[in-house]
Amino acid sequence: MQHPAIANGRVAVVTGAASGIGLAAAKAFARQGMCVVLADLTGDRLAEARSQVAAFSAHPDTDIVAIETDVSKIDELEALERAVIQRFGRIHVMMNNAGIQPGSSLFGPQANWENVLAVNLMGVINGTRTFGPHMIGHGEPALIINTGSKQGITTPPGDPAYNVAKAGVKAFTEALQHELRNTPDCKVTAHLLIPGFVFTPLTANGRTVKPEGAWTPEQTVDFMLQSIERGDFYILCPDNDVDRRTDEKRILWAAGDIVENRPPLSRWHPDYDARFKAYLSGE
């Protein structure tokens, strides 16, 4: 049985909705009969996304809206919330999904760090803090879905700004769910979406054909909805290359660096290479 927040006539707001997982989620919500607000940067992509989502709605002219929003700016998130409440009255699903990945290095350009943290971390924090009080206050079942990443858990080398932002999303969303479940009469729950390898504009890197190992955004959203239906907080998505057991082992190994006092990121340390491979293969 689908979560009661995802139902005919309920209202969903999706950031980063012009492409990828956000667009797939907006379509899925529209198929459920929801009113859907697509939030993304200005441009033709947002208008095209709205048209695509409208095709799944029984009342596209009234129920499907696109609102230009830069989630790195809290005043634009506040304006988004006001606009949604003015039009629809209440908000039942807030999916903080907007993200960028320009690449980063520890001593690389400052702008990359500032932009990634402003969008991928503060966009989630400010989106939640802006929309959350209203969602708690109206008293109806509601969801806050924050898009994290496996890179925020195992923190592989190569893109430290992205890892830091997504690690922050994980910590923030865990704190959020703790807060919500300890708030009297609160009917809002939080969920951390942890995608696997998904073929989106963010991950395409110039490719026009989906790699065999990747999931589509639609597969990811289907898995997300099934996980929410089960009541899962951690929505740990597999893909066509990596199954759940492999993810679990990688996550446990990363945590073991602290417990066993290994070097950080020992999975990529030459002294631990053979040991990690044996652990992963069960030897």
Wavefront OBJ file of the C-alpha trace (Angstrom):
o trace
v 0.000 0.000 0.000
v 1.439 3.374 -1.041
v 2.338 5.905 1.649
v -0.688 8.137 2.422
v 1.300 11.266 1.543
v 1.620 9.956 -2.019
v -2.001 10.002 -3.086
v -4.509 11.691 -5.329
v -4.835 15.384 -4.535
v -1.759 15.574 -2.317
v 1.003 18.049 -3.153
v 4.636 17.241 -3.967
v 7.522 19.661 -4.422
v 10.638 18.359 -6.164
v 13.854 20.344 -6.494
v 16.243 19.513 -9.293
v 13.131 18.428 -11.175
v 14.200 19.354 -14.697
v 16.123 16.126 -15.295
v 17.317 12.819 -13.892
v 15.940 11.436 -10.649
v 13.978 14.614 -9.922
v 12.126 14.480 -13.225
v 11.408 10.766 -12.822
v 10.051 11.409 -9.315
v 7.841 14.254 -10.540
v 6.372 11.968 -13.208
v 5.767 9.217 -10.638
v 3.978 11.619 -8.309
v 1.835 12.920 -11.181
v 0.856 9.349 -12.073
v -0.463 9.006 -8.508
v -2.788 11.958 -9.100
v -0.712 14.387 -7.061
v -0.287 18.082 -7.646
v 3.378 18.485 -8.532
v 5.638 21.527 -8.305
v 8.848 21.249 -10.301
v 11.611 23.506 -8.995
v 14.847 24.023 -10.879
v 16.999 26.699 -12.435
v 15.476 28.890 -15.105
v 15.630 27.742 -18.701
v 14.062 25.641 -21.401
v 14.791 22.386 -19.551
v 12.379 23.295 -16.763
v 9.599 24.182 -19.209
v 10.158 20.946 -21.112
v 10.143 18.956 -17.874
v 6.832 20.487 -16.889
v 5.368 19.441 -20.241
v 6.598 15.891 -19.758
v 5.154 15.648 -16.246
v 1.869 17.217 -17.358
v 1.357 14.292 -19.719
v 0.885 12.021 -16.692
v -1.656 14.265 -14.951
v -5.427 14.205 -15.302
v -5.500 17.962 -14.618
v -2.243 19.311 -16.022
v -3.295 22.951 -16.277
v -4.090 23.237 -12.581
v -2.030 20.515 -10.923
v 1.416 20.727 -12.564
v 3.521 23.831 -11.963
v 7.126 24.791 -12.684
v 8.757 27.427 -10.495
v 12.235 28.739 -11.205
v 14.296 28.267 -8.042
v 17.967 28.369 -7.144
v 18.195 26.199 -4.019
v 21.519 27.752 -3.059
v 19.579 30.917 -2.169
v 17.374 30.652 0.891
v 15.213 33.585 -0.162
v 14.258 31.706 -3.335
v 13.346 28.612 -1.302
v 11.206 30.765 0.959
v 9.519 32.283 -2.087
v 8.945 28.790 -3.456
v 7.201 27.690 -0.268
v 4.992 30.772 -0.238
v 4.016 30.233 -3.861
v 3.151 26.568 -3.313
v 1.060 27.248 -0.213
v -0.735 30.116 -1.930
v -1.641 27.876 -4.857
v -2.281 24.508 -3.195
v -2.704 25.221 0.528
v -0.621 22.342 1.862
v 2.537 20.400 1.042
v 2.766 16.642 1.589
v 6.029 15.643 -0.095
v 9.205 17.704 -0.141
v 11.974 16.066 -2.168
v 15.244 17.936 -1.763
v 16.975 16.505 -4.798
v 18.842 19.333 -6.549
v 22.533 18.623 -6.957
v 25.601 19.555 -8.964
v 28.922 17.816 -9.470
v 31.452 20.094 -11.186
v 34.336 18.107 -9.715
v 36.723 19.187 -6.984
v 40.130 18.666 -5.478
v 41.357 19.499 -2.008
v 43.328 22.511 -3.130
v 41.409 23.239 -6.311
v 39.197 26.212 -7.181
v 37.325 27.747 -4.263
v 34.252 28.310 -6.410
v 33.716 24.581 -6.888
v 33.684 24.013 -3.139
v 31.351 26.919 -2.463
v 28.915 25.979 -5.215
v 28.742 22.286 -4.299
v 28.217 22.988 -0.608
v 25.654 25.711 -1.342
v 23.536 23.474 -3.585
v 24.111 19.897 -2.420
v 24.227 20.530 1.324
v 22.699 23.898 2.163
v 20.004 23.418 -0.472
v 18.867 20.333 1.437
v 19.223 21.928 4.861
v 17.444 25.147 3.913
v 14.798 23.313 1.901
v 13.976 21.162 4.909
v 14.071 24.008 7.406
v 11.887 26.171 5.162
v 9.222 23.590 4.317
v 9.354 21.385 7.429
v 7.446 23.530 9.956
v 4.444 23.898 7.632
v 4.435 20.177 6.892
v 4.494 19.327 10.595
v 1.884 21.944 11.356
v -0.859 20.884 8.959
v -1.093 17.507 10.689
v -1.506 15.293 7.632
v 0.900 12.472 6.651
v 3.916 13.938 4.887
v 7.384 13.018 3.646
v 10.713 14.784 3.397
v 13.004 12.919 1.006
v 16.615 14.056 0.831
v 18.880 12.788 -1.931
v 22.221 11.649 -0.569
v 24.894 9.470 -2.131
v 27.003 6.422 -1.388
v 29.912 8.819 -1.762
v 28.705 10.493 1.420
v 29.100 7.185 3.280
v 32.223 5.524 1.878
v 33.797 8.859 0.757
v 35.986 7.548 -2.085
v 38.903 9.697 -3.229
v 38.462 11.954 -6.237
v 35.760 14.511 -5.407
v 36.076 15.669 -1.789
v 33.623 18.589 -2.012
v 30.847 16.299 -3.245
v 31.677 13.733 -0.541
v 31.617 16.361 2.211
v 28.268 17.704 1.020
v 26.638 14.286 0.791
v 28.091 13.176 4.133
v 26.464 16.271 5.571
v 23.128 15.363 3.956
v 23.317 11.948 5.631
v 24.053 13.408 9.074
v 21.413 16.112 8.680
v 18.677 13.721 7.529
v 19.414 11.301 10.370
v 19.068 14.184 12.825
v 15.877 15.252 11.066
v 14.226 11.858 11.397
v 15.201 11.696 15.067
v 13.612 15.120 15.585
v 10.430 14.201 13.737
v 9.854 10.910 15.531
v 10.224 12.685 18.870
v 7.848 15.520 17.991
v 4.399 14.885 19.538
v 1.641 14.178 17.019
v 4.031 14.630 14.112
v 2.994 12.775 10.948
v 6.048 13.721 8.893
v 8.821 11.212 8.244
v 12.238 11.747 6.679
v 13.980 9.423 4.252
v 17.518 9.378 2.865
v 17.670 8.381 -0.801
v 21.051 6.772 -1.555
v 21.181 6.134 -5.303
v 23.526 3.677 -6.938
v 24.954 4.311 -10.393
v 22.156 6.140 -12.193
v 22.416 7.401 -15.749
v 21.496 11.082 -15.508
v 22.885 14.323 -16.938
v 24.921 14.584 -13.722
v 26.686 11.262 -14.333
v 26.650 11.044 -18.140
v 30.078 12.660 -18.646
v 29.367 13.119 -22.326
v 27.845 9.679 -22.854
v 24.585 9.489 -24.767
v 23.890 5.771 -24.200
v 23.197 4.346 -20.748
v 26.038 2.103 -19.514
v 24.939 -1.454 -18.798
v 25.876 -1.110 -15.144
v 23.657 1.911 -14.534
v 20.033 2.084 -13.500
v 17.637 4.511 -15.114
v 16.159 7.333 -13.013
v 12.803 5.559 -13.301
v 14.200 2.367 -11.748
v 15.659 4.414 -8.920
v 12.378 6.179 -8.214
v 10.432 2.891 -8.325
v 12.836 1.466 -5.751
v 12.484 4.639 -3.671
v 8.697 4.393 -3.594
v 8.813 0.701 -2.681
v 11.255 1.465 0.121
v 9.096 4.273 1.493
v 6.103 1.934 1.380
v 8.091 -0.464 3.618
v 8.954 2.399 5.970
v 12.684 2.373 5.183
v 14.706 5.397 6.223
v 17.895 4.427 4.391
v 16.912 3.878 0.761
v 20.093 2.116 -0.340
v 19.678 1.517 -4.070
v 21.533 -1.200 -5.959
v 22.302 -0.949 -9.659
v 23.161 -3.399 -12.436
v 26.770 -3.742 -11.256
v 26.556 -3.520 -7.462
v 24.138 -5.545 -5.352
v 23.081 -4.708 -1.812
v 25.464 -7.166 -0.177
v 28.433 -5.522 -1.890
v 27.247 -2.103 -0.748
v 26.853 -3.385 2.792
v 30.389 -4.767 2.829
v 31.855 -1.533 1.486
v 29.975 0.484 4.103
v 31.064 -1.830 6.919
v 34.685 -1.685 5.752
v 34.589 2.118 5.772
v 33.256 2.131 9.336
v 35.912 -0.426 10.265
v 38.653 2.076 9.478
v 37.722 3.858 12.708
v 37.055 0.777 14.816
v 40.238 -1.005 13.742
v 42.332 2.179 13.615
v 43.269 1.669 9.985
v 44.417 4.531 7.752
v 41.506 6.590 6.397
v 40.156 5.344 3.080
v 42.085 2.112 3.611
v 40.044 0.509 0.864
v 42.222 2.511 -1.543
v 45.476 2.137 0.468
v 48.046 -0.160 -1.189
v 48.838 -1.896 2.107
v 45.194 -2.957 2.471
v 44.337 -3.699 -1.147
v 44.633 -7.484 -0.927
v 42.938 -7.613 2.459
v 39.941 -5.603 1.222
v 39.569 -7.748 -1.891
v 39.626 -10.904 0.219
v 37.052 -9.415 2.577
v 34.800 -8.432 -0.310
v 34.985 -11.883 -1.867
v 34.334 -13.592 1.477
v 37.692 -15.354 1.673
l 1 2 3 4 5 6 7 8 9 10 11 12 13 14 15 16 17 18 19 20 21 22 23 24 25 26 27 28 29 30 31 32 33 34 35 36 37 38 39 40 41 42 43 44 45 46 47 48 49 50 51 52 53 54 55 56 57 58 59 60 61 62 63 64 65 66 67 68 69 70 71 72 73 74 75 76 77 78 79 80 81 82 83 84 85 86 87 88 89 90 91 92 93 94 95 96 97 98 99 100 101 102 103 104 105 106 107 108 109 110 111 112 113 114 115 116 117 118 119 120 121 122 123 124 125 126 127 128 129 130 131 132 133 134 135 136 137 138 139 140 141 142 143 144 145 146 147 148 149 150 151 152 153 154 155 156 157 158 159 160 161 162 163 164 165 166 167 168 169 170 171 172 173 174 175 176 177 178 179 180 181 182 183 184 185 186 187 188 189 190 191 192 193 194 195 196 197 198 199 200 201 202 203 204 205 206 207 208 209 210 211 212 213 214 215 216 217 218 219 220 221 222 223 224 225 226 227 228 229 230 231 232 233 234 235 236 237 238 239 240 241 242 243 244 245 246 247 248 249 250 251 252 253 254 255 256 257 258 259 260 261 262 263 264 265 266 267 268 269 270 271 272 273 274 275 276 277 278 279 280 281 282 283
